[in-house]
Amino acid sequence: QRARGGQRDRESRGGARGRFSSESLGFVKLVRVRMKVASLGSTRCVRGAGVVCARPAAVAARQARSVSFAVEAKKGDSVIKRQRQTEKRRLRNRARKSECKTLSKKVLVTVDELMESGGKDLATVDAQMADAYSAIDKAVSKKILHANTGARRKARLAKARRDLAVAAGEYTPDE
């Protein structure tokens, strides 16, 4: 045993415990280890999940201790369902956010056009603002937008409308 430089000792220790089983795939040796750990670095590991280490066979014999592990775990049905739900919600939230941005932009474009042309038609701006306010309020109520973000966006629209009213001569600000 001593004559082989301890390699036989390492093999016998691994085999005696029954923790290591190795398969040879080309030059890569896969070492499967069943570990009961809570986490490996930043990757969460399910208790008892298979942990796989892939490295060349020649290097595997020399570097038995310094091993980098990647977690290989079968996803449960609840995890897959949660992922489906999350994806649906993400797309729904993205659509609602996009709607808020689109309606806000429509108001701002209309205000700019009326400022350039010197128009006094505030009714169209008011109708568009009502739609934008409604969309923003819905997004805030469903926690898609933070309350302060919703308030800031509504204030930006109100300021644009107020500037238009001042330019049209329908409103004089108190200074």
Residue pairs with C-beta under 8 A, 6 or more apart in sequence:
1 8
1 9
7 61
10 64
14 20
19 33
19 34
20 31
20 32
20 33
21 32
22 29
22 30
22 31
22 32
22 60
23 29
23 30
23 32
24 57
27 56
27 57
27 58
28 54
28 55
28 56
28 57
29 54
29 55
29 56
29 57
29 60
30 52
30 53
30 54
31 52
31 53
31 55
31 60
31 67
32 50
32 51
32 52
33 50
33 51
33 52
33 53
33 69
34 48
34 50
34 51
35 45
35 51
36 47
36 48
37 45
37 47
38 44
38 45
38 47
39 45
40 51
40 69
40 71
43 70
43 71
44 71
45 51
45 71
45 73
46 73
49 71
49 72
49 73
49 74
50 72
50 73
51 69
51 70
51 71
51 72
52 69
52 70
52 72
53 67
53 68
53 69
53 70
54 70
55 63
55 67
93 142
93 144
96 135
96 138
96 139
96 142
96 144
97 139
97 144
97 145
99 135
100 132
100 135
100 136
100 139
100 145
100 153
103 128
103 131
103 132
103 135
104 132
104 136
104 153
104 156
104 157
106 128
106 132
107 125
107 128
107 129
107 132
107 157
107 160
107 161
108 157
108 160
110 124
110 125
110 128
111 125
111 160
111 161
111 163
111 164
113 119
114 120
114 121
114 125
114 164
114 168
115 163
115 164
115 167
118 167
118 168
119 168
120 168
120 169
120 170
122 161
122 164
122 165
122 168
122 170
125 161
125 164
126 161
129 157
129 158
129 161
132 154
132 157
133 154
133 157
136 145
136 150
136 153
136 154
137 150
139 145
139 150
140 146
140 147
140 149
140 150
145 153
162 171
162 173
165 171
166 172
166 173
